């Protein structure tokens, strides 16, 4: 531990794999599809905030920490994070656009993140975005990003225009990601079941995200993605939602129905990574027990309203041994990012 600042324990090695970027501005739309839902940034009455407009409607008001490196560094000092992994605000993935338009937008967002990394390369890493609605185009753009050297991989949504990521149509993308050694961070996007939500606004992130994550994680197993590409490095945001409760049921049924597989659902699930963004010590302990101490990484959702503002204290509450704490602070994140070679002796049985 490096010491104490701002009332929290500070670790220079702590890596947060779940933080988001929104550019200060976007270029004017130059495409040909009137329904492209091209984003715009507008002034906000809130100090140091700007409003994200999509299709002329307010999507979200965001603070300057979305694009301002100095502000992010100040926040990291307060919360004890040594390095942030940057990824786009998920709605900016824009899978509903024509693929050529989405590619233009992705490249703008990627350029913004590359510039942020260049300002503080020891404190930031980046996961870019690609137009996954065209898997072949996405694979080519991923190859371009990986050649730049700035990016560790990409963020993708749990579904692409309502098609879950385990669907065979995304095979070219996953094959390229495995070949290139690219890290993939999966985040809920326009989740299933929104018509079932009853209550105040804001329930999408609180109630629908967990089930959406569980569906996407399960699809990588049931769709054979992890069997075909065992070297993929994929991390799920929000602790993969309800997947830890779904997995035992899936595994039991897999055996009882005598479904064919080379690796059991347990083994496949324990090859994935998961962030710690579950807001609760006992729930985090359950994730460690289910997926293994080698597969959990810190995630906060900075700088959005539902971020975990005390990620290191969550670990303190679990009374972890020093080796396990090191893995969750940074060791697992470095493996996810491809910065250290996997040590098979660490993987759970």
HELIX and SHEET records of a PDB file:
HELIX    1   1 UNK A   64  UNK A   66  5                                   3    
HELIX    2   2 UNK A   69  UNK A   79  1                                  11    
HELIX    3   3 UNK A   90  UNK A   93  5                                   4    
HELIX    4   4 UNK A   99  UNK A  119  1                                  21    
HELIX    5   5 UNK A  135  UNK A  148  1                                  14    
HELIX    6   6 UNK A  168  UNK A  170  5                                   3    
HELIX    7   7 UNK A  171  UNK A  180  1                                  10    
HELIX    8   8 UNK A  194  UNK A  196  5                                   3    
HELIX    9   9 UNK A  203  UNK A  203  1                                   1    
HELIX   10  10 UNK A  204  UNK A  208  3                                   5    
HELIX   11  11 UNK A  209  UNK A  222  1                                  14    
HELIX   12  12 UNK A  225  UNK A  228  1                                   4    
HELIX   13  13 UNK A  238  UNK A  240  5                                   3    
HELIX   14  14 UNK A  243  UNK A  256  1                                  14    
HELIX   15  15 UNK A  265  UNK A  269  1                                   5    
HELIX   16  16 UNK A  281  UNK A  291  1                                  11    
HELIX   17  17 UNK A  311  UNK A  316  1                                   6    
HELIX   18  18 UNK A  322  UNK A  326  1                                   5    
HELIX   19  19 UNK A  327  UNK A  331  3                                   5    
HELIX   20  20 UNK A  332  UNK A  336  1                                   5    
HELIX   21  21 UNK A  344  UNK A  346  5                                   3    
SHEET    1   A 2 UNK A   3  UNK A   5  0                                        
SHEET    2   A 2 UNK A   8  UNK A  10 -1                                        
SHEET    1   B 8 UNK A  15  UNK A  21  0                                        
SHEET    2   B 8 UNK A  83  UNK A  88  1                                        
SHEET    3   B 8 UNK A 124  UNK A 128  1                                        
SHEET    4   B 8 UNK A 151  UNK A 157  1                                        
SHEET    5   B 8 UNK A 183  UNK A 187  1                                        
SHEET    6   B 8 UNK A 233  UNK A 236  1                                        
SHEET    7   B 8 UNK A 273  UNK A 275  1                                        
SHEET    8   B 8 UNK A 296  UNK A 297  1                                        
SHEET    1   C 3 UNK A  39  UNK A  43  0                                        
SHEET    2   C 3 UNK A  49  UNK A  54 -1                                        
SHEET    3   C 3 UNK A  57  UNK A  63 -1                                        
SHEET    1   D 2 UNK A 159  UNK A 160  0                                        
SHEET    2   D 2 UNK A 163  UNK A 164 -1                                        
END                                                                             
